[in-house]
């Protein structure tokens, strides 16, 4: 059976981790000299508490190629092929690190994918891959399925401030939105794996409503979809957003709320809300 690997920026909630056999390689978040493995040594709640108390913003680092090599070597020991799905190469060197790590495992059948996605957008792709593997699809069939799934994977987000994206160097095409007037909330999307501006909305309440509309416009009302709300330390707002979003998707197959983990949270900042839509085949 094909084995599936991803990285910790997939932000998979506990129930999905328990339901699926997906190997997760952690990135790291650094508060000065303190190094924490994302999702291993620090939880989202602990991270946002430390972020509020920190005098300087934390930094993040990708796994070393050797960390991927170790995982791939163990998974392919019985001859199983591996598909490894990762955070957009436009946002992190994680994909390249995985490629180097795979090349070090001689004779192994490992394919590394740049999903051009992030957070639970990446997580949903890994889940679809695992479902296909468990259904007995071949590696080639799963890769074909993933090619379609990546084209139908949509990440739209509302950040409280662009400060974190700017300081972390992940602001991408949203650079032009800097210096906005007070109380202007930026709606962003991942397009071609880069943070891309969608529009600016005045006021949080209007911005949240518009976020739901923009996310829904990414797919056809006839599409069967999985919808996830990702949030950075604002669970009540996330639950309210899910209730607001659901009527836009009459063919909703599943929905849930998940935390934005420490690594992604470092770059988007607390208060961020995301609507992630995966259209199903």
BELFENGI-V525533 format. One record per residue. N is the residue number from 1. SS is DSSP state (alpha for helix, beta for strand, coil for the rest). PHI is phi as a letter, one per 20 degrees, with the letter a starting at -180 (NA if undefined). Layout:
n=N ss=SS phi=PHI
n=N ss=SS phi=PHI
This chain:
n=1 ss=coil phi=NA
n=2 ss=coil phi=f
n=3 ss=beta phi=d
n=4 ss=beta phi=d
n=5 ss=beta phi=c
n=6 ss=beta phi=b
n=7 ss=beta phi=c
n=8 ss=alpha phi=f
n=9 ss=alpha phi=f
n=10 ss=alpha phi=f
n=11 ss=coil phi=l
n=12 ss=coil phi=f
n=13 ss=coil phi=f
n=14 ss=alpha phi=g
n=15 ss=alpha phi=f
n=16 ss=alpha phi=f
n=17 ss=alpha phi=g
n=18 ss=alpha phi=f
n=19 ss=alpha phi=e
n=20 ss=coil phi=c
n=21 ss=coil phi=e
n=22 ss=beta phi=d
n=23 ss=beta phi=e
n=24 ss=beta phi=c
n=25 ss=beta phi=e
n=26 ss=coil phi=e
n=27 ss=coil phi=e
n=28 ss=beta phi=c
n=29 ss=beta phi=c
n=30 ss=beta phi=c
n=31 ss=beta phi=d
n=32 ss=coil phi=m
n=33 ss=coil phi=e
n=34 ss=beta phi=e
n=35 ss=beta phi=d
n=36 ss=beta phi=c
n=37 ss=beta phi=f
n=38 ss=beta phi=g
n=39 ss=coil phi=m
n=40 ss=coil phi=d
n=41 ss=coil phi=e
n=42 ss=beta phi=b
n=43 ss=coil phi=e
n=44 ss=alpha phi=g
n=45 ss=alpha phi=f
n=46 ss=alpha phi=f
n=47 ss=alpha phi=f
n=48 ss=alpha phi=f
n=49 ss=alpha phi=f
n=50 ss=alpha phi=f
n=51 ss=alpha phi=f
n=52 ss=alpha phi=f
n=53 ss=alpha phi=e
n=54 ss=coil phi=f
n=55 ss=coil phi=f
n=56 ss=coil phi=c
n=57 ss=coil phi=f
n=58 ss=coil phi=f
n=59 ss=beta phi=c
n=60 ss=beta phi=c
n=61 ss=beta phi=b
n=62 ss=coil phi=f
n=63 ss=coil phi=f
n=64 ss=coil phi=f
n=65 ss=alpha phi=g
n=66 ss=alpha phi=f
n=67 ss=alpha phi=f
n=68 ss=alpha phi=f
n=69 ss=alpha phi=g
n=70 ss=alpha phi=f
n=71 ss=alpha phi=f
n=72 ss=alpha phi=f
n=73 ss=alpha phi=f
n=74 ss=alpha phi=f
n=75 ss=alpha phi=f
n=76 ss=coil phi=e
n=77 ss=coil phi=g
n=78 ss=coil phi=e
n=79 ss=coil phi=n
n=80 ss=coil phi=f
n=81 ss=coil phi=f
n=82 ss=beta phi=c
n=83 ss=beta phi=d
n=84 ss=beta phi=d
n=85 ss=beta phi=d
n=86 ss=beta phi=c
n=87 ss=coil phi=g
n=88 ss=coil phi=g
n=89 ss=coil phi=f
n=90 ss=coil phi=f
n=91 ss=coil phi=d
n=92 ss=coil phi=b
n=93 ss=coil phi=e
n=94 ss=alpha phi=g
n=95 ss=alpha phi=g
n=96 ss=alpha phi=f
n=97 ss=alpha phi=f
n=98 ss=alpha phi=f
n=99 ss=alpha phi=f
n=100 ss=alpha phi=f
n=101 ss=alpha phi=f
n=102 ss=alpha phi=f
n=103 ss=alpha phi=f
n=104 ss=coil phi=e
n=105 ss=coil phi=e
n=106 ss=coil phi=f
n=107 ss=coil phi=m
n=108 ss=coil phi=e
n=109 ss=coil phi=e
n=110 ss=beta phi=c
n=111 ss=beta phi=d
n=112 ss=beta phi=d
n=113 ss=beta phi=d
n=114 ss=beta phi=e
n=115 ss=coil phi=f
n=116 ss=coil phi=m
n=117 ss=coil phi=c
n=118 ss=coil phi=a
n=119 ss=alpha phi=l
n=120 ss=alpha phi=f
n=121 ss=alpha phi=g
n=122 ss=alpha phi=f
n=123 ss=alpha phi=g
n=124 ss=alpha phi=f
n=125 ss=alpha phi=f
n=126 ss=alpha phi=f
n=127 ss=alpha phi=f
n=128 ss=alpha phi=f
n=129 ss=alpha phi=f
n=130 ss=alpha phi=f
n=131 ss=alpha phi=g
n=132 ss=alpha phi=f
n=133 ss=alpha phi=f
n=134 ss=alpha phi=f
n=135 ss=coil phi=e
n=136 ss=coil phi=n
n=137 ss=coil phi=f
n=138 ss=coil phi=f
n=139 ss=alpha phi=g
n=140 ss=alpha phi=f
n=141 ss=alpha phi=f
n=142 ss=alpha phi=f
n=143 ss=alpha phi=f
n=144 ss=alpha phi=f
n=145 ss=alpha phi=g
n=146 ss=alpha phi=f
n=147 ss=alpha phi=f
n=148 ss=alpha phi=f
n=149 ss=alpha phi=f
n=150 ss=alpha phi=f
n=151 ss=alpha phi=f
n=152 ss=coil phi=d
n=153 ss=beta phi=d
n=154 ss=beta phi=c
n=155 ss=beta phi=d
n=156 ss=beta phi=c
n=157 ss=beta phi=b
n=158 ss=beta phi=c
n=159 ss=beta phi=d
n=160 ss=coil phi=f
n=161 ss=coil phi=b
n=162 ss=coil phi=e
n=163 ss=alpha phi=g
n=164 ss=alpha phi=f
n=165 ss=alpha phi=f
n=166 ss=alpha phi=f
n=167 ss=alpha phi=f
n=168 ss=coil phi=e
n=169 ss=coil phi=m
n=170 ss=coil phi=d
n=171 ss=coil phi=f
n=172 ss=alpha phi=l
n=173 ss=alpha phi=f
n=174 ss=alpha phi=e
n=175 ss=alpha phi=g
n=176 ss=alpha phi=f
n=177 ss=alpha phi=e
n=178 ss=coil phi=f
n=179 ss=coil phi=m
n=180 ss=coil phi=f
n=181 ss=coil phi=f
n=182 ss=coil phi=g
n=183 ss=coil phi=m
n=184 ss=beta phi=e
n=185 ss=beta phi=d
n=186 ss=beta phi=e
n=187 ss=beta phi=e
n=188 ss=beta phi=c
n=189 ss=beta phi=b
n=190 ss=beta phi=e
n=191 ss=beta phi=c
n=192 ss=coil phi=l
n=193 ss=coil phi=m
n=194 ss=beta phi=c
n=195 ss=beta phi=f
n=196 ss=beta phi=c
n=197 ss=beta phi=f
n=198 ss=beta phi=d
n=199 ss=beta phi=a
n=200 ss=beta phi=d
n=201 ss=beta phi=c
n=202 ss=beta phi=e
n=203 ss=coil phi=n
n=204 ss=alpha phi=f
n=205 ss=alpha phi=f
n=206 ss=alpha phi=f
n=207 ss=alpha phi=f
n=208 ss=alpha phi=f
n=209 ss=alpha phi=f
n=210 ss=alpha phi=f
n=211 ss=alpha phi=g
n=212 ss=alpha phi=f
n=213 ss=alpha phi=f
n=214 ss=alpha phi=f
n=215 ss=alpha phi=f
n=216 ss=alpha phi=f
n=217 ss=coil phi=f
n=218 ss=coil phi=f
n=219 ss=coil phi=c
n=220 ss=coil phi=e
n=221 ss=coil phi=g
n=222 ss=coil phi=f
n=223 ss=coil phi=f
n=224 ss=coil phi=f
n=225 ss=beta phi=c
n=226 ss=beta phi=d
n=227 ss=beta phi=c
n=228 ss=beta phi=c
n=229 ss=beta phi=d
n=230 ss=beta phi=d
n=231 ss=beta phi=c
n=232 ss=coil phi=d
n=233 ss=coil phi=m
n=234 ss=coil phi=c
n=235 ss=alpha phi=f
n=236 ss=alpha phi=f
n=237 ss=alpha phi=f
n=238 ss=alpha phi=f
n=239 ss=alpha phi=f
n=240 ss=alpha phi=f
n=241 ss=alpha phi=f
n=242 ss=alpha phi=f
n=243 ss=alpha phi=f
n=244 ss=alpha phi=f
n=245 ss=alpha phi=f
n=246 ss=alpha phi=g
n=247 ss=coil phi=f
n=248 ss=coil phi=f
n=249 ss=coil phi=c
n=250 ss=coil phi=f
n=251 ss=coil phi=d
n=252 ss=beta phi=f
n=253 ss=beta phi=e
n=254 ss=beta phi=a
n=255 ss=beta phi=b
n=256 ss=beta phi=a
n=257 ss=beta phi=d
n=258 ss=beta phi=c
n=259 ss=beta phi=f
n=260 ss=coil phi=f
n=261 ss=coil phi=f
n=262 ss=alpha phi=g
n=263 ss=alpha phi=f
n=264 ss=alpha phi=f
n=265 ss=alpha phi=f
n=266 ss=alpha phi=g
n=267 ss=alpha phi=e
n=268 ss=alpha phi=d
n=269 ss=coil phi=n
n=270 ss=coil phi=f
n=271 ss=coil phi=n
n=272 ss=coil phi=f
n=273 ss=beta phi=c
n=274 ss=beta phi=c
n=275 ss=beta phi=d
n=276 ss=beta phi=d
n=277 ss=beta phi=c
n=278 ss=beta phi=d
n=279 ss=beta phi=f
n=280 ss=coil phi=e
n=281 ss=coil phi=f
